[in-house]
């Protein structure tokens, strides 16, 4: 019976190939060896973690093994968990995706795990559970990867890991790939991160490129849920795409902004759900990730419904940071720094938009932006330590490009400190080659926005410099 099923699935895959006029080669085929292994959280990070992986359909089941890690080669008291297995037929192949959620673990403890079918296994991998209470931690935030994942995005994730190999997790703000149902692109995304995904867990939110248009409808990619095992504590119908995770004193919330913008029922359900999640939040810090920016920094893009809806809740509950993607440029702001100020009392969130992949758009350099970059691949490191959250943006060369701190007072109010590197020129000038690609109208609009932004920033820097020069009013003593 199983051989008949394999024949049927393979026949369907060949039929799909026949409908494609472009010759197709499967460079990332499934096999008996587990691949696309990725760790996430489905339940409490202090007492559990989830692992998802892929095999050929000739592997009918999956098994996870876990034990306390030790310095010797032998692992004792190995526990076995049966995996949930589901079939996914893609444009290139058919595969089994397996997932296991290891539970009843000890907080702040190093474990070793492996996955397989009982005969063919992955390597043993180390994974540390979260602390059960508030404790310092760090994470890496990526904007859109999306394009040229193997050739150009790979250096972003690998540089970020090299920079902070002890980070507790990665946060991906949507558009992991470009064409949602193309298995080759998912293969490149997993290839780029490789074994990093196995021991540094991921929090992921879907973008519009995870929502293919098919037959007039827009649905979440069929790759999403088989590939990632995520919380199901969001609104009905948005499981594993809108959810929250509590990690060591911080609530991290994923909002499915694509569903919010496309479907009225999903915007209503997410608003109601988010209001409850923020109202009943016992954590000191709140981080939101969503794909579409509340304030767009690219061209003439704009999503006003995000401000009339979600922003009202962000402000009401004093959310700390909103980490976004979509616009393929870098922007950080929303605090409305007074002229010459670098430290202010802050209410509501700091908004960041970033891009880690090679696809780039022009920035609109609007007045909400305090730090911008164009034509630049970046990654961000965020450290949370008691009452201080430190955000740093780096180019993929490892150079510090932007930085700020939030300091939270006992009453919940915050102090914002702008720590962008003094004297470092902002990367906002376009190359001659890029300017030549713009139409006369586009070039004129860009020049106007560029000059206005430069004038605003120059006035701000001059005011800061003037504030640092204090006249000496003390009379000199006579000799």
C-alpha positions as CSV (number, residue, x, y, z in Angstrom):
1,X,0.0,0.0,0.0
2,X,2.8,2.4,0.9
3,X,4.6,1.7,-2.4
4,X,1.3,2.5,-4.2
5,X,1.1,5.8,-2.4
6,X,4.7,6.7,-3.3
7,X,4.0,5.9,-6.9
8,X,0.9,8.1,-6.9
9,X,2.7,11.1,-5.3
10,X,5.6,10.8,-7.7
11,X,3.2,10.7,-10.6
12,X,1.5,13.9,-9.3
13,X,4.9,15.6,-9.0
14,X,5.9,14.6,-12.6
15,X,2.5,15.9,-13.8
16,X,3.3,19.3,-12.2
17,X,6.6,19.3,-13.9
18,X,5.0,18.6,-17.2
19,X,2.8,21.7,-16.8
20,X,6.0,23.9,-16.4
21,X,7.5,24.9,-19.7
22,X,10.8,25.8,-17.9
23,X,13.2,22.8,-17.4
24,X,13.4,22.1,-13.7
25,X,16.3,20.5,-11.7
26,X,15.7,19.7,-8.0
27,X,19.0,20.8,-6.4
28,X,17.7,20.2,-2.9
29,X,15.9,16.8,-3.1
30,X,14.7,15.1,0.1
31,X,16.4,11.8,1.0
32,X,16.5,9.3,3.9
33,X,18.8,11.7,5.8
34,X,17.0,14.4,7.8
35,X,17.4,17.9,6.4
36,X,15.8,21.3,6.8
37,X,16.2,20.9,10.5
38,X,15.0,23.9,12.5
39,X,14.3,24.6,16.2
40,X,11.5,26.8,17.3
41,X,9.1,27.0,20.3
42,X,5.6,25.8,20.3
43,X,5.1,26.0,24.1
44,X,7.0,27.4,27.1
45,X,10.7,28.1,26.1
46,X,11.8,27.3,29.7
47,X,10.5,23.7,29.6
48,X,10.2,22.8,25.9
49,X,11.5,23.3,22.4
50,X,10.3,22.0,19.0
51,X,12.2,20.5,16.1
52,X,11.0,20.2,12.5
53,X,12.8,18.4,9.7
54,X,12.2,16.8,6.3
55,X,12.9,13.4,4.7
56,X,11.9,11.5,1.5
57,X,8.5,9.9,1.5
58,X,10.2,6.5,1.7
59,X,10.7,7.4,5.4
60,X,7.2,6.8,6.9
61,X,7.8,8.1,10.4
62,X,10.0,10.4,12.5
63,X,11.6,10.1,16.0
64,X,13.3,12.6,18.2
65,X,15.7,11.7,21.0
66,X,16.9,13.9,23.8
67,X,19.2,13.7,26.8
68,X,21.0,16.0,29.2
69,X,24.2,17.1,27.4
70,X,27.6,16.2,29.0
71,X,31.2,16.5,28.1
72,X,31.7,12.8,27.4
73,X,30.8,10.9,24.2
74,X,28.1,8.8,25.9
75,X,24.6,10.2,26.5
76,X,22.6,8.7,29.4
77,X,18.9,8.4,30.0
78,X,17.9,9.1,26.4
79,X,14.2,9.9,26.0
80,X,12.3,9.2,22.8
81,X,9.5,11.2,21.3
82,X,7.4,10.1,18.3
83,X,7.1,12.8,15.7
84,X,4.0,14.1,13.9
85,X,4.5,13.4,10.2
86,X,2.7,15.1,7.2
87,X,3.1,14.9,3.5
88,X,3.9,18.0,1.4
89,X,3.8,17.8,-2.4
90,X,5.7,20.7,-3.9
91,X,6.4,21.9,-7.5
92,X,9.6,19.8,-7.4
93,X,9.1,16.8,-5.2
94,X,7.1,15.1,-2.5
95,X,8.4,14.9,1.1
96,X,7.5,14.0,4.6
97,X,7.9,16.8,7.2
98,X,8.3,15.6,10.8
99,X,7.9,17.6,14.0
100,X,8.4,16.9,17.6
101,X,7.9,19.1,20.7
102,X,10.2,18.1,23.5
103,X,8.4,18.9,26.8
104,X,8.8,18.5,30.6
105,X,12.4,19.8,30.3
106,X,14.4,21.7,33.0
107,X,14.8,25.5,32.7
108,X,18.2,26.9,31.8
109,X,19.6,23.5,31.0
110,X,21.8,22.3,28.1
111,X,20.3,19.3,26.2
112,X,21.5,17.2,23.3
113,X,19.0,16.0,20.7
114,X,18.9,14.3,17.4
115,X,16.1,13.4,14.9
116,X,15.7,10.5,12.5
117,X,13.6,7.4,11.9
118,X,15.4,5.0,14.3
119,X,18.0,4.0,11.7
120,X,19.1,7.1,9.9
121,X,19.8,10.0,12.2
122,X,20.9,13.6,12.2
123,X,24.0,14.5,14.3
124,X,23.5,15.2,18.0
125,X,22.9,18.9,18.6
126,X,23.1,21.1,21.7
127,X,20.1,23.2,22.8
128,X,19.7,25.3,25.9
129,X,16.3,25.9,27.4
130,X,15.3,29.4,28.6
131,X,15.3,30.5,32.3
132,X,12.0,30.2,34.0
133,X,12.1,33.9,35.2
134,X,13.5,37.2,34.0
135,X,17.1,37.0,32.9
136,X,19.4,38.7,30.4
137,X,19.2,37.5,26.8
138,X,19.9,38.6,23.3
139,X,18.5,37.9,19.8
140,X,19.3,38.6,16.2
141,X,16.7,40.4,14.0
142,X,16.5,40.1,10.2
143,X,14.5,42.0,7.8
144,X,13.6,40.5,4.4
145,X,15.9,37.8,3.1
146,X,13.7,37.0,0.0
147,X,16.1,37.0,-3.0
148,X,19.4,35.4,-4.0
149,X,19.2,33.4,-0.7
150,X,22.1,31.1,-1.3
151,X,24.4,33.5,-3.1
152,X,23.9,36.8,-1.2
153,X,21.6,36.4,1.9
154,X,23.8,33.6,3.2
155,X,26.6,36.0,4.2
156,X,24.1,38.1,6.2
157,X,22.9,35.2,8.5
158,X,26.4,33.7,8.7
159,X,28.0,37.1,9.6
160,X,25.3,37.7,12.2
161,X,25.9,34.2,13.8
162,X,29.7,34.8,13.8
163,X,29.1,38.1,15.5
164,X,26.8,36.8,18.2
165,X,27.0,33.0,18.3
166,X,25.6,32.9,21.9
167,X,22.4,34.8,20.9
168,X,19.3,33.1,22.3
169,X,17.2,33.2,19.2
170,X,16.7,34.7,15.7
171,X,13.7,36.8,14.7
172,X,12.7,36.8,11.0
173,X,10.3,39.6,10.0
174,X,8.8,38.0,7.0
175,X,9.5,37.5,3.3
176,X,11.9,34.7,3.9
177,X,11.5,33.7,0.2
178,X,10.3,35.4,-3.0
179,X,7.9,32.8,-4.6
180,X,5.9,31.2,-1.8
181,X,5.3,27.8,-3.4
182,X,8.7,27.3,-5.1
183,X,10.5,24.6,-3.2
184,X,13.9,25.6,-4.6
185,X,13.7,28.9,-2.8
186,X,12.9,27.2,0.5
187,X,15.8,24.9,-0.2
188,X,18.1,27.9,-0.6
189,X,16.8,29.5,2.6
190,X,17.5,26.4,4.6
191,X,20.9,26.0,2.9
192,X,21.9,29.6,3.7
193,X,21.4,29.1,7.5
194,X,22.4,25.4,7.5
195,X,23.1,24.1,11.0
196,X,22.6,27.5,12.6
197,X,18.9,26.8,12.6
198,X,19.5,23.6,14.5
199,X,20.8,25.1,17.8
200,X,19.6,28.7,17.6
201,X,15.8,28.8,17.5
202,X,13.8,31.0,15.3
203,X,10.7,33.2,15.8
204,X,9.2,33.8,12.3
205,X,6.3,36.0,11.0
206,X,5.0,35.6,7.5
207,X,5.2,38.4,4.9
208,X,3.3,39.0,1.7
209,X,5.7,36.8,-0.3
210,X,4.6,33.9,2.0
211,X,1.1,34.5,0.6
212,X,0.8,33.3,-3.0
213,X,-2.1,34.4,-5.2
214,X,-3.8,31.3,-6.5
215,X,-7.1,31.2,-8.5
216,X,-8.1,34.6,-7.2
217,X,-7.5,33.7,-3.5
218,X,-4.6,34.6,-1.2
219,X,-3.5,31.9,1.2
220,X,-0.5,31.2,3.4
221,X,2.1,29.2,1.6
222,X,1.7,25.4,2.0
223,X,5.3,25.3,3.0
224,X,4.8,27.4,6.2
225,X,3.2,25.1,8.7
226,X,5.0,21.9,7.7
227,X,8.3,23.7,7.9
228,X,7.9,25.5,11.2
229,X,6.4,24.3,14.5
230,X,5.2,27.5,16.2
231,X,2.7,28.5,18.9
232,X,-1.0,28.1,18.3
233,X,-2.1,30.7,20.8
234,X,-3.3,33.3,18.2
235,X,-6.7,33.9,16.7
236,X,-8.5,31.0,15.1
237,X,-7.4,30.4,11.5
238,X,-4.0,32.2,12.1
239,X,-2.3,29.5,14.1
240,X,1.5,29.5,13.8
241,X,1.4,32.9,12.1
242,X,-0.1,35.2,14.7
243,X,1.1,34.2,18.2
244,X,3.2,35.2,21.2
245,X,6.1,33.7,23.1
246,X,7.2,34.7,26.6
247,X,11.0,34.6,27.0
248,X,12.8,35.5,30.2
249,X,10.7,38.6,31.1
250,X,9.9,39.7,27.5
251,X,6.7,39.0,25.5
252,X,7.5,38.6,21.8
253,X,4.4,38.9,19.6
254,X,4.1,38.0,15.9
255,X,1.3,39.8,14.0
256,X,0.3,38.4,10.7
257,X,0.2,41.8,8.9
258,X,-0.5,40.3,5.5
259,X,-3.7,38.7,6.8
260,X,-4.5,41.9,8.7
261,X,-4.3,44.0,5.5
262,X,-6.0,41.5,3.1
263,X,-8.9,40.2,5.2
264,X,-11.3,42.2,7.3
265,X,-12.1,39.2,9.6
266,X,-8.4,38.7,10.3
267,X,-7.8,42.4,11.1
268,X,-10.8,42.3,13.6
269,X,-9.7,39.0,15.2
270,X,-6.1,40.1,15.5
271,X,-7.1,43.5,17.1
272,X,-9.2,41.7,19.7
273,X,-6.6,39.1,20.3
274,X,-3.8,41.6,20.5
275,X,-5.7,43.8,23.0
276,X,-6.0,40.9,25.3
277,X,-2.4,39.7,24.9
278,X,-1.1,43.2,25.7
279,X,-3.6,43.8,28.5
280,X,-2.7,40.6,30.3
281,X,1.1,40.8,29.8
282,X,3.0,40.1,33.0
283,X,6.4,40.8,31.4
284,X,8.6,43.9,31.7
285,X,9.4,44.2,28.0
286,X,7.2,43.8,24.9
287,X,8.6,43.2,21.4
288,X,6.3,43.0,18.3
289,X,7.4,41.7,14.9
290,X,5.3,42.2,11.8
291,X,6.1,42.3,8.2
292,X,4.4,45.5,7.0
293,X,5.7,48.8,8.5
294,X,3.4,51.0,10.5
295,X,5.3,53.9,9.1
296,X,6.6,53.0,5.6
297,X,10.1,54.3,4.7
298,X,10.0,53.2,1.0
299,X,8.8,55.3,-1.9
300,X,5.2,56.2,-1.7
301,X,4.1,53.0,0.1
302,X,1.8,53.4,3.0
303,X,-0.6,51.3,5.1
304,X,-2.7,53.8,7.1
305,X,-5.0,51.0,8.5
306,X,-2.0,49.8,10.5
307,X,-1.8,53.2,12.3
308,X,-5.6,53.6,12.8
309,X,-5.7,50.0,14.1
310,X,-2.6,48.4,15.6
311,X,-0.8,51.6,16.5
312,X,-3.6,52.6,18.9
313,X,-2.9,49.4,20.9
314,X,0.9,49.8,20.7
315,X,0.5,53.3,22.2
316,X,-2.2,52.3,24.7
317,X,0.0,49.5,26.2
318,X,3.4,51.3,25.7
319,X,4.9,48.6,23.5
320,X,8.7,48.9,23.4
321,X,9.9,48.1,19.9
322,X,8.2,47.1,16.6
323,X,10.6,45.1,14.3
324,X,9.5,45.1,10.6
325,X,10.5,44.4,7.1
326,X,8.8,44.7,3.6
327,X,10.3,47.9,2.4
328,X,13.8,46.8,1.5
329,X,15.5,49.8,3.1
330,X,16.6,50.7,6.6
331,X,14.8,53.2,8.9
332,X,14.6,53.7,12.6
333,X,12.5,56.4,14.4
334,X,9.1,57.3,15.6
335,X,10.4,59.0,18.8
336,X,10.3,62.6,17.3
337,X,13.5,63.6,18.9
338,X,13.5,67.4,19.5
339,X,16.1,69.4,17.7
340,X,19.5,68.8,19.3
341,X,18.3,66.1,21.7
342,X,19.6,62.5,22.0
343,X,17.9,61.6,25.2
344,X,14.1,61.9,25.8
345,X,11.3,60.4,27.9
346,X,9.7,57.9,25.6
347,X,6.1,56.6,25.4
348,X,5.1,54.1,22.8
349,X,7.4,52.1,20.6
350,X,10.5,52.6,18.6
351,X,9.9,51.5,15.0
352,X,12.6,49.7,13.0
353,X,12.5,48.6,9.4
354,X,15.4,46.6,8.0
355,X,16.5,44.4,5.1
356,X,19.0,41.6,5.2
357,X,18.7,40.4,1.6
358,X,20.0,42.0,-1.6
359,X,16.7,43.5,-3.0
360,X,16.7,47.2,-2.4
361,X,14.1,50.1,-2.6
362,X,14.6,53.8,-2.3
363,X,13.9,55.4,1.0
364,X,11.4,58.2,1.3
365,X,13.5,59.8,4.1
366,X,10.3,61.1,5.8
367,X,10.3,63.1,9.0
368,X,9.6,60.2,11.3
369,X,13.0,58.7,10.4
370,X,16.0,59.4,12.7
371,X,18.4,57.0,11.1
372,X,18.3,55.7,7.5
373,X,20.3,53.6,5.0
374,X,19.8,52.7,1.4
375,X,21.4,49.9,-0.7
376,X,22.7,48.3,2.5
377,X,22.2,44.7,3.8
378,X,22.0,44.7,7.6
379,X,21.3,42.6,10.7
380,X,20.4,43.7,14.2
381,X,21.5,42.5,17.6
382,X,19.1,43.2,20.5
383,X,20.2,42.7,24.1
384,X,17.8,42.8,27.1
385,X,19.3,43.1,30.5
386,X,17.1,43.9,33.5
387,X,15.9,47.5,32.9
388,X,17.9,48.1,29.7
389,X,17.2,47.1,26.1
390,X,20.1,47.8,23.7
391,X,19.5,47.7,19.9
392,X,22.4,47.7,17.5
393,X,22.2,47.5,13.7
394,X,25.3,46.3,11.7
395,X,26.1,46.1,8.0
396,X,26.9,42.6,6.8
397,X,30.6,43.6,7.1
398,X,30.1,43.6,10.8
399,X,30.3,47.5,11.1
400,X,28.1,49.2,13.7
401,X,25.6,51.5,11.8
402,X,22.9,52.4,14.3
403,X,22.3,52.0,18.1
404,X,19.9,53.1,20.8
405,X,18.9,52.1,24.3
406,X,15.7,52.0,26.2
407,X,15.9,52.3,30.0
408,X,12.7,51.3,31.8
409,X,11.8,52.9,35.1
410,X,9.9,51.1,37.9
411,X,6.6,52.8,36.9
412,X,6.9,51.5,33.3
413,X,8.0,54.8,31.7
414,X,11.1,54.8,29.5
415,X,14.1,56.9,28.7
416,X,15.2,56.7,25.0
417,X,18.9,57.3,24.3
418,X,20.1,57.7,20.7
419,X,23.5,56.2,20.4
420,X,24.0,56.2,16.6
421,X,27.8,56.3,15.9
422,X,28.9,59.9,16.0
423,X,30.6,61.0,12.9
424,X,29.6,58.0,10.8
425,X,28.2,59.1,7.5
426,X,24.7,57.8,6.8
427,X,24.5,55.5,3.8
428,X,21.8,57.4,1.9
429,X,23.6,58.5,-1.2
430,X,22.8,56.7,-4.4
431,X,25.4,55.5,-6.8
432,X,25.5,57.1,-10.3
433,X,24.4,53.8,-11.8
434,X,21.3,53.7,-9.6
435,X,20.5,57.3,-10.3
436,X,20.6,56.6,-14.0
437,X,17.9,54.0,-13.6
438,X,15.5,56.6,-12.2
439,X,13.1,58.6,-14.4
440,X,13.4,62.3,-14.4
441,X,10.4,62.5,-12.1
442,X,11.8,59.9,-9.7
443,X,15.1,61.6,-9.7
444,X,13.6,65.0,-8.9
445,X,11.5,63.5,-6.1
446,X,14.5,61.7,-4.7
447,X,16.7,64.9,-4.7
448,X,14.0,66.9,-2.9
449,X,13.6,64.3,-0.2
450,X,17.4,63.7,0.1
451,X,18.1,67.4,0.5
452,X,15.3,67.9,3.0
453,X,16.5,65.0,5.1
454,X,20.1,66.2,4.9
455,X,19.1,69.7,6.0
456,X,17.1,68.3,8.9
457,X,19.9,66.1,10.1
458,X,22.5,68.8,9.7
459,X,20.4,71.2,11.8
460,X,20.0,68.5,14.4
461,X,23.8,67.8,14.5
462,X,24.6,71.5,14.8
463,X,22.2,71.8,17.7
464,X,23.9,68.9,19.5
465,X,27.3,70.4,18.9
466,X,26.2,73.8,20.2
467,X,24.7,72.2,23.3
468,X,28.1,70.6,24.1
469,X,29.9,74.0,24.0
470,X,29.3,75.7,27.3
471,X,30.9,79.2,27.8
472,X,33.4,79.5,30.6
473,X,31.8,82.1,32.9
474,X,34.3,81.8,35.7
475,X,36.8,84.7,36.0
476,X,40.4,83.7,35.7
477,X,42.4,84.0,38.9
478,X,45.2,86.6,38.8
479,X,48.6,85.3,39.3
